[in-house]
Amino acid sequence: MSKIVILGAGIAGHTAAAHLRRKLGKQHEVLVVSPNRNYQWVPSNIWVGIGRMKPKDVIFPLEPLYKRKGIGYKQAKAVSFHPEGDAQEPKPYILVEGVFGENQGKQEKVTYDYLVNATGPKLAFDLTEGLQPGTNNVYSVCTYDHATHASEALHKLINELKKSDKKAKILIGTGHPKATCQGAAFEYILNVEKELQKFGVRDKADITWISNEYELGDFGMDGMLLDYNGFNMKSSDMVEMVFEDRDIKWILGAGVNKIEKGKAYYENLEGEYKSEEFDFAMLIPAFSGHGFKAYDKNNQDITDKLFKGFMIVDADYTPKPYEEWTVQDWPETYQNPSYKNIFAPGIAFAPPHTISKPRKSKNGTDIFPAPPRTGMPSGITAKLVADNIIDSIKAGKESLHHKGSMGNMGAACIASAGYGLTQGSGVSITTYPIVPDYKKYPDTQGRDINKTFGDIGLAGHWVKLALHYAFIWKAKMRPFWWLIPE
């Protein structure tokens, strides 16, 4: 019998647990350890953030589902990694700490034969002074709770605008010089603009996009060349067209470093220190590792064997200039090279390098997006990790036949604006591969132009809405859920 422990119950962890349980016999134990009691479909937090959906529409409790499906569940957070065990416990284990009820604060050793680290990122609001959600008129949509508070504040402002002649300033984008997840902020700014229209106060608000991107449409992927209605178009031109059509201003190359009530301070690539005032802001924080420690059987610190901020996997981390990195440096199996029974799919793995070109301000400050690994990449990498563990257990020896590098993996993103079957529009972008391959596709900015395209219209909005219900169905492991792709 094998015991597989999954840390985290987000898109990657939940996906891995579902596939492991479906394909492994009941004699094998699948245990999820997560501090969260609910699963949340994070992409739809955007709609929660404008009040078009409620938290109940994007979350459901994990424990009842796992109990029905034969998946173990422990509401706890990981404290430290012990991949060799110790003098008292010879098996590899994770030290965890309870976070709820009578187990709150209690620590225990959770042993494993295979470990899937799907802890995702720490939402590092603390890395930007004053960015804590719900303070200083700044909000977040990173969790359903944050999104609920953002919606309440947005509609409070809308109600004020309806009753007065005041002009409001709205600021949306990234809240740290190296933040990622520009796609979520992009979708949110479109939805906020649509919400202002809906309530008849669009003319009373100035909306500004602020980002660490060098160009619009970078999205942490160095931008892309798209097929748009049969013509080649840069993603920067497409996003500029969208913003100009909606009268959204933009500030680029901005590393936000401090928030005071109604004011964001930032440094730009020219080395200038500037500020932007606002009545309402939604700024994505930096993502960081959780700061886990690791120890060998003699209790010696071996953190550098497992972590480089995020978890070390089968990537090439050799330091070299940005121009010398290739897609071959990206991981394929998400296996830790020092401890072969540990894997890290989704956001939990340490990327070997940035995808967007690194840029420094004239003062030496790094201002550029970190690589995105959310959504589709999280699900795809989690499934392949699960499949490799399943094959290894069934074969009785290591099997790593399932591989998937972000250098040969595509992704689709739909930024929907508005809500409902007849109201709304969607900006749809697909890209292949996620990490540009400049050798294979030298004439199209490292992407296959036949698989990298953009579109704008109601159809994309319909697809986004359909995907919400499809992926909630899949996450709840309802009949034939596995037929829905990651």
C-alpha positions as CSV (number, residue, x, y, z in Angstrom):
1,M,0.0,0.0,0.0
2,S,1.2,3.5,-0.8
3,K,0.3,6.7,0.9
4,I,0.2,9.9,-1.2
5,V,0.0,13.2,0.6
6,I,-1.1,16.3,-1.2
7,L,-0.3,19.7,0.4
8,G,-2.9,22.2,-0.7
9,A,-6.4,22.0,-2.2
10,G,-6.3,24.7,-4.9
11,I,-6.5,23.9,-8.6
12,A,-3.3,21.9,-8.6
13,G,-3.8,20.0,-5.3
14,H,-7.5,19.2,-5.9
15,T,-6.8,18.1,-9.5
16,A,-4.0,15.8,-8.4
17,A,-6.1,14.3,-5.6
18,A,-9.1,13.7,-7.9
19,H,-7.1,11.8,-10.5
20,L,-5.1,9.8,-7.9
21,R,-8.2,8.6,-6.2
22,R,-10.0,7.7,-9.4
23,K,-7.2,5.6,-10.8
24,L,-5.7,4.0,-7.7
25,G,-7.2,1.1,-5.8
26,K,-8.7,1.7,-2.4
27,Q,-5.7,-0.1,-0.7
28,H,-3.7,3.1,-1.5
29,E,-4.3,6.2,0.7
30,V,-4.8,9.6,-0.8
31,L,-4.6,12.4,1.8
32,V,-5.1,16.1,1.3
33,V,-3.7,18.5,3.9
34,S,-4.8,22.1,3.5
35,P,-5.5,25.0,5.8
36,N,-8.6,25.9,3.7
37,R,-11.9,24.2,4.4
38,N,-13.3,25.3,1.1
39,Y,-12.4,24.7,-2.5
40,Q,-12.6,27.9,-4.6
41,W,-12.7,28.3,-8.3
42,V,-10.4,31.3,-8.3
43,P,-11.0,32.6,-11.9
44,S,-14.6,33.5,-11.0
45,N,-13.5,35.6,-8.1
46,I,-13.5,38.4,-10.6
47,W,-17.3,38.2,-10.8
48,V,-17.5,38.0,-7.0
49,G,-15.4,41.2,-7.0
50,I,-18.1,43.2,-8.8
51,G,-21.1,41.6,-7.1
52,R,-22.3,39.5,-10.1
53,M,-21.6,36.3,-8.2
54,K,-21.7,35.4,-4.5
55,P,-19.0,33.4,-2.7
56,K,-21.4,30.4,-2.6
57,D,-21.2,30.3,-6.4
58,V,-17.4,29.8,-6.5
59,I,-16.8,27.7,-3.4
60,F,-17.9,24.4,-1.7
61,P,-16.7,22.6,1.4
62,L,-14.0,20.0,0.8
63,E,-14.5,17.6,3.7
64,P,-18.0,16.2,2.6
65,L,-16.8,15.7,-1.0
66,Y,-13.6,14.0,0.1
67,K,-15.4,11.7,2.5
68,R,-17.8,10.6,-0.3
69,K,-14.9,10.0,-2.7
70,G,-12.6,8.2,-0.3
71,I,-10.0,10.9,-0.1
72,G,-8.6,11.7,3.3
73,Y,-8.6,15.3,4.5
74,K,-6.8,17.1,7.3
75,Q,-7.4,20.9,7.9
76,A,-3.8,21.9,8.7
77,K,-0.9,23.9,7.4
78,A,2.6,22.5,6.6
79,V,5.3,23.6,8.9
80,S,8.4,21.8,7.8
81,F,9.6,19.1,5.4
82,H,11.4,15.9,6.6
83,P,12.1,13.8,3.5
84,E,14.4,11.4,5.4
85,G,12.3,11.1,8.6
86,D,14.2,11.4,11.8
87,A,15.4,9.3,14.8
88,Q,11.8,8.9,16.1
89,E,10.1,8.5,12.7
90,P,12.1,6.7,10.0
91,K,9.6,7.4,7.2
92,P,9.5,10.7,5.3
93,Y,7.0,13.1,6.8
94,I,5.6,16.6,6.9
95,L,5.2,18.4,10.2
96,V,1.8,20.0,10.1
97,E,-0.1,22.2,12.4
98,G,-3.9,22.2,12.9
99,V,-5.7,25.5,12.1
100,F,-9.2,24.9,13.2
101,G,-11.2,23.7,16.2
102,E,-9.7,21.4,18.8
103,N,-6.7,20.7,16.6
104,Q,-5.8,24.4,16.2
105,G,-2.1,24.8,17.1
106,K,-1.5,21.1,17.5
107,Q,1.5,19.7,15.5
108,E,1.8,16.2,14.1
109,K,3.9,14.2,11.8
110,V,2.2,13.1,8.6
111,T,4.1,10.3,6.8
112,Y,4.1,9.6,3.1
113,D,5.4,7.5,0.3
114,Y,4.8,10.2,-2.3
115,L,4.4,13.9,-1.6
116,V,2.7,16.4,-3.9
117,N,3.5,20.0,-2.9
118,A,0.7,22.0,-4.3
119,T,0.8,24.8,-1.7
120,G,0.7,27.5,-4.3
121,P,1.9,31.0,-3.5
122,K,1.9,33.1,-0.4
123,L,0.0,36.3,-1.1
124,A,2.8,38.6,-0.1
125,F,0.8,41.7,0.6
126,D,3.5,42.5,3.3
127,L,6.1,43.1,0.6
128,T,4.3,46.3,-0.3
129,E,3.8,48.7,2.6
130,G,0.1,49.5,3.1
131,L,-1.2,47.0,0.6
132,Q,-3.2,44.8,3.0
133,P,-6.7,44.3,1.5
134,G,-9.4,46.4,2.9
135,T,-7.1,49.2,4.2
136,N,-6.2,52.5,2.5
137,N,-9.0,52.1,0.0
138,V,-7.1,49.3,-1.7
139,Y,-8.6,45.8,-2.3
140,S,-7.8,42.4,-3.7
141,V,-9.7,39.6,-5.7
142,C,-7.2,36.9,-4.9
143,T,-9.6,35.1,-2.6
144,Y,-13.4,35.0,-2.4
145,D,-13.3,36.9,0.9
146,H,-11.1,39.6,-0.6
147,A,-13.3,39.8,-3.7
148,T,-16.5,40.2,-1.5
149,H,-14.9,43.1,0.3
150,A,-13.8,44.6,-3.0
151,S,-17.4,44.4,-4.4
152,E,-18.8,46.0,-1.3
153,A,-16.4,48.9,-1.5
154,L,-16.9,49.3,-5.3
155,H,-20.7,49.5,-4.9
156,K,-20.4,51.9,-2.0
157,L,-18.4,54.2,-4.3
158,I,-21.0,53.7,-7.1
159,N,-23.8,54.7,-4.8
160,E,-21.9,57.8,-3.8
161,L,-21.3,58.7,-7.4
162,K,-25.0,58.3,-8.2
163,K,-25.9,60.8,-5.5
164,S,-23.3,63.5,-6.2
165,D,-21.3,65.3,-8.9
166,K,-17.9,64.1,-7.6
167,K,-15.4,62.5,-9.9
168,A,-13.8,59.3,-8.7
169,K,-10.4,57.8,-9.5
170,I,-10.1,54.1,-9.9
171,L,-6.7,52.3,-10.0
172,I,-6.3,48.7,-11.0
173,G,-3.2,46.6,-11.8
174,T,-0.2,45.3,-9.9
175,G,0.9,46.3,-6.4
176,H,4.6,45.2,-6.5
177,P,7.5,45.7,-8.9
178,K,7.7,41.9,-9.6
179,A,4.0,40.9,-9.2
180,T,2.4,38.5,-11.6
181,C,-1.2,37.6,-12.5
182,Q,-1.7,40.6,-14.7
183,G,-4.5,38.7,-16.5
184,A,-6.7,38.7,-13.4
185,A,-6.2,42.5,-12.9
186,F,-6.9,43.0,-16.7
187,E,-10.2,41.1,-16.4
188,Y,-11.2,42.9,-13.3
189,I,-10.6,46.4,-14.8
190,L,-12.8,45.5,-17.7
191,N,-15.6,44.3,-15.4
192,V,-15.3,47.4,-13.2
193,E,-15.6,49.6,-16.2
194,K,-18.7,47.6,-17.3
195,E,-20.2,47.8,-13.8
196,L,-19.9,51.6,-13.9
197,Q,-21.7,51.7,-17.2
198,K,-24.4,49.4,-15.8
199,F,-25.2,51.9,-13.0
200,G,-24.9,55.0,-15.2
201,V,-21.8,56.5,-13.5
202,R,-19.1,55.7,-16.0
203,D,-18.7,59.4,-16.9
204,K,-18.0,60.2,-13.2
205,A,-14.9,57.9,-13.0
206,D,-11.4,58.0,-14.3
207,I,-10.0,54.5,-14.6
208,T,-6.3,53.9,-14.8
209,W,-4.3,50.7,-15.3
210,I,-1.0,50.5,-13.5
211,S,1.4,47.7,-14.1
212,N,5.0,46.6,-13.9
213,E,4.8,45.5,-17.6
214,Y,7.1,47.2,-20.1
215,E,4.2,47.0,-22.7
216,L,0.5,46.4,-22.5
217,G,-0.4,42.8,-23.0
218,D,2.9,41.4,-21.6
219,F,1.0,39.3,-19.0
220,G,4.3,38.0,-17.7
221,M,4.8,36.1,-20.9
222,D,6.8,38.7,-22.8
223,G,3.7,39.5,-24.9
224,M,2.8,37.7,-28.0
225,L,2.1,38.0,-31.7
226,L,-1.6,37.0,-32.3
227,D,-3.7,36.0,-35.2
228,Y,-6.6,38.5,-34.9
229,N,-9.3,38.1,-37.6
230,G,-6.8,36.9,-40.1
231,F,-4.2,39.6,-39.4
232,N,-1.1,39.5,-37.2
233,M,-1.4,41.7,-34.2
234,K,0.8,42.3,-31.2
235,S,-1.0,41.6,-27.8
236,S,0.2,45.2,-26.8
237,D,-1.8,46.6,-29.8
238,M,-4.9,44.5,-28.9
239,V,-4.9,45.6,-25.2
240,E,-4.3,49.2,-26.2
241,M,-7.3,49.0,-28.6
242,V,-9.4,47.5,-25.7
243,F,-8.4,50.2,-23.3
244,E,-8.8,53.1,-25.7
245,D,-12.2,51.9,-26.7
246,R,-13.2,52.0,-23.0
247,D,-11.3,55.2,-22.1
248,I,-9.0,53.4,-19.7
249,K,-5.6,55.2,-19.1
250,W,-2.4,53.3,-18.4
251,I,0.8,53.6,-16.5
252,L,3.5,51.1,-17.4
253,G,6.9,50.1,-16.0
254,A,5.6,51.0,-12.6
255,G,6.9,49.3,-9.4
256,V,4.4,50.1,-6.7
257,N,6.2,50.1,-3.4
258,K,3.9,51.9,-0.9
259,I,0.2,52.6,-0.4
260,E,-1.2,55.3,1.8
261,K,-5.0,56.0,2.1
262,G,-6.0,56.9,-1.4
263,K,-2.5,57.1,-2.8
264,A,-0.1,54.7,-4.5
265,Y,3.6,55.4,-4.6
266,Y,5.7,53.9,-7.4
267,E,9.1,54.0,-9.1
268,N,9.2,53.8,-12.9
269,L,11.9,52.5,-15.2
270,E,13.3,56.0,-15.6
271,G,14.1,56.0,-11.9
272,E,11.4,58.6,-11.1
273,Y,9.4,58.3,-7.9
274,K,5.8,59.2,-8.5
275,S,2.4,58.7,-7.0
276,E,-1.2,58.2,-8.2
277,E,-4.3,59.1,-6.2
278,F,-7.4,56.9,-6.1
279,D,-10.8,56.5,-4.4
280,F,-10.8,52.7,-5.1
281,A,-7.9,50.4,-6.0
282,M,-7.4,46.7,-6.7
283,L,-3.8,45.8,-6.9
284,I,-2.4,42.3,-7.2
285,P,0.3,41.5,-4.6
286,A,3.6,39.8,-5.1
287,F,3.5,36.0,-4.9
288,S,6.2,34.3,-2.8
289,G,7.1,30.9,-1.4
290,H,5.8,30.1,2.1
291,G,9.2,30.0,3.7
292,F,9.1,26.3,4.5
293,K,12.2,24.7,6.2
294,A,13.5,21.2,5.4
295,Y,15.6,18.9,7.6
296,D,17.4,15.6,7.1
297,K,17.3,12.6,9.4
298,N,19.9,14.2,11.7
299,N,17.9,17.4,11.9
300,Q,20.4,19.3,9.8
301,D,18.9,22.1,7.6
302,I,18.6,21.0,4.0
303,T,16.2,23.7,2.9
304,D,18.4,24.6,-0.1
305,K,17.9,21.0,-1.5
306,L,14.1,21.5,-1.7
307,F,13.5,25.2,-2.0
308,K,14.6,28.2,-4.0
309,G,11.8,30.4,-2.8
310,F,9.4,27.9,-4.3
311,M,10.2,24.2,-4.6
312,I,13.1,23.0,-6.7
313,V,12.1,20.7,-9.5
314,D,13.7,19.2,-12.7
315,A,14.5,22.6,-14.2
316,D,17.9,24.0,-15.1
317,Y,18.6,26.7,-12.5
318,T,22.2,27.4,-13.7
319,P,22.7,31.2,-13.6
320,K,23.1,32.7,-17.1
321,P,22.0,35.8,-19.0
322,Y,18.4,36.1,-20.0
323,E,19.3,35.8,-23.7
324,E,20.8,32.4,-23.1
325,W,17.8,30.7,-21.5
326,T,15.8,28.3,-23.6
327,V,12.5,26.4,-23.3
328,Q,14.6,23.3,-22.5
329,D,15.5,24.8,-19.2
330,W,11.9,24.5,-18.0
331,P,10.8,21.4,-16.0
332,E,8.9,18.5,-17.5
333,T,8.0,16.2,-14.6
334,Y,8.0,18.6,-11.6
335,Q,10.0,16.1,-9.6
336,N,12.5,17.3,-6.9
337,P,16.0,16.1,-8.0
338,S,17.2,15.3,-4.5
339,Y,14.1,13.4,-3.3
340,K,12.4,11.6,-6.1
341,N,9.1,11.0,-4.3
342,I,8.4,14.7,-4.0
343,F,6.7,16.7,-6.8
344,A,5.6,20.3,-7.1
345,P,3.0,21.2,-9.8
346,G,1.3,24.5,-10.4
347,I,2.6,27.7,-8.7
348,A,4.5,25.7,-6.1
349,F,7.5,25.0,-8.4
350,A,10.4,27.5,-8.8
351,P,10.6,28.7,-12.4
352,P,14.1,28.6,-13.8
353,H,13.9,32.2,-15.1
354,T,11.6,35.0,-15.9
355,I,9.7,34.8,-19.2
356,S,9.3,38.6,-19.6
357,K,12.6,40.3,-20.2
358,P,14.1,41.5,-16.9
359,R,14.3,45.2,-16.6
360,K,15.8,47.5,-13.9
361,S,15.0,51.1,-13.2
362,K,17.8,53.6,-13.4
363,N,18.1,53.2,-9.7
364,G,18.7,49.4,-10.0
365,T,15.2,48.3,-9.0
366,D,13.8,45.2,-10.7
367,I,10.5,46.1,-12.4
368,F,9.1,43.3,-14.5
369,P,6.4,40.5,-14.1
370,A,7.2,37.2,-12.6
371,P,6.1,34.1,-14.7
372,P,2.5,33.1,-14.5
373,R,1.6,29.5,-13.6
374,T,-2.1,29.8,-12.7
375,G,-5.2,28.2,-14.3
376,M,-4.5,25.8,-17.1
377,P,-0.8,25.2,-16.3
378,S,-1.7,24.3,-12.7
379,G,-4.3,21.7,-13.8
380,I,-2.2,20.2,-16.5
381,T,1.0,19.8,-14.4
382,A,-1.0,18.4,-11.5
383,K,-2.6,15.7,-13.7
384,L,0.7,14.6,-15.2
385,V,2.3,14.4,-11.7
386,A,-0.6,12.3,-10.6
387,D,-0.3,10.0,-13.6
388,N,3.4,9.5,-13.0
389,I,2.8,8.6,-9.4
390,I,0.0,6.2,-10.4
391,D,2.3,4.5,-13.0
392,S,5.2,4.3,-10.5
393,I,3.0,2.6,-7.9
394,K,1.5,0.2,-10.4
395,A,4.9,-0.7,-11.9
396,G,6.7,-0.9,-8.6
397,K,9.4,1.4,-9.9
398,E,9.8,5.0,-10.9
399,S,7.9,5.9,-14.1
400,L,8.1,9.4,-15.5
401,H,6.5,8.9,-19.0
402,H,4.1,11.8,-18.6
403,K,5.8,15.0,-19.3
404,G,4.7,18.6,-20.0
405,S,6.9,21.6,-20.1
406,M,5.5,25.1,-20.3
407,G,7.8,25.4,-23.3
408,N,5.5,22.9,-25.2
409,M,2.2,23.7,-23.4
410,G,-0.5,26.0,-24.5
411,A,-2.8,28.1,-22.5
412,A,-6.1,29.9,-23.0
413,C,-7.3,33.0,-21.2
414,I,-10.7,34.7,-21.5
415,A,-11.1,38.1,-19.8
416,S,-14.9,38.5,-19.6
417,A,-16.5,41.9,-19.0
418,G,-20.0,41.9,-17.7
419,Y,-22.3,39.1,-16.7
420,G,-25.3,37.2,-18.2
421,L,-26.2,35.6,-21.5
422,T,-26.9,38.9,-23.3
423,Q,-24.8,41.4,-21.4
424,G,-21.0,41.2,-21.7
425,S,-18.0,40.8,-23.9
426,G,-14.9,38.6,-23.7
427,V,-11.3,39.3,-24.7
428,S,-10.1,35.8,-25.6
429,I,-6.4,35.0,-26.0
430,T,-4.7,31.6,-26.6
431,T,-1.0,31.2,-26.7
432,Y,1.3,28.3,-27.7
433,P,3.7,27.7,-26.1
434,I,3.5,29.6,-22.8
435,V,7.2,30.0,-22.7
436,P,8.2,31.4,-26.1
437,D,10.5,29.2,-28.3
438,Y,12.4,31.6,-30.3
439,K,14.4,28.9,-32.1
440,K,11.4,27.0,-33.3
441,Y,9.3,30.0,-34.1
442,P,11.8,32.8,-34.8
443,D,9.5,34.8,-37.1
444,T,6.5,35.0,-34.8
445,Q,8.0,36.0,-31.4
446,G,8.5,32.5,-30.2
447,R,4.9,31.3,-30.7
448,D,3.0,29.2,-33.2
449,I,0.8,31.8,-34.9
450,N,-1.7,29.0,-35.8
451,K,-2.3,28.4,-32.1
452,T,-1.9,31.9,-30.8
453,F,-4.8,34.1,-31.5
454,G,-7.0,36.8,-30.0
455,D,-10.7,37.7,-30.4
456,I,-13.2,40.1,-28.8
457,G,-16.9,39.6,-28.6
458,L,-19.9,38.1,-26.8
459,A,-18.9,34.6,-27.8
460,G,-15.9,34.7,-25.6
461,H,-18.1,35.9,-22.7
462,W,-20.4,32.9,-23.2
463,V,-17.4,30.5,-23.2
464,K,-16.1,32.0,-20.0
465,L,-19.5,31.6,-18.4
466,A,-19.8,28.0,-19.6
467,L,-16.3,27.2,-18.3
468,H,-17.3,28.4,-14.8
469,Y,-20.0,25.8,-14.6
470,A,-18.0,23.1,-16.3
471,F,-15.1,23.5,-13.9
472,I,-17.3,23.6,-10.8
473,W,-18.8,20.4,-12.1
474,K,-15.4,18.9,-12.6
475,A,-14.1,20.1,-9.2
476,K,-17.1,18.5,-7.5
477,M,-16.2,15.2,-9.2
478,R,-19.6,14.8,-10.7
479,P,-20.4,12.1,-13.3
480,F,-17.8,11.9,-16.1
481,W,-15.9,14.9,-14.6
482,W,-12.6,13.5,-15.9
483,L,-13.8,14.1,-19.5
484,I,-13.5,17.8,-19.0
485,P,-9.9,18.8,-19.9
486,E,-7.7,20.6,-17.5
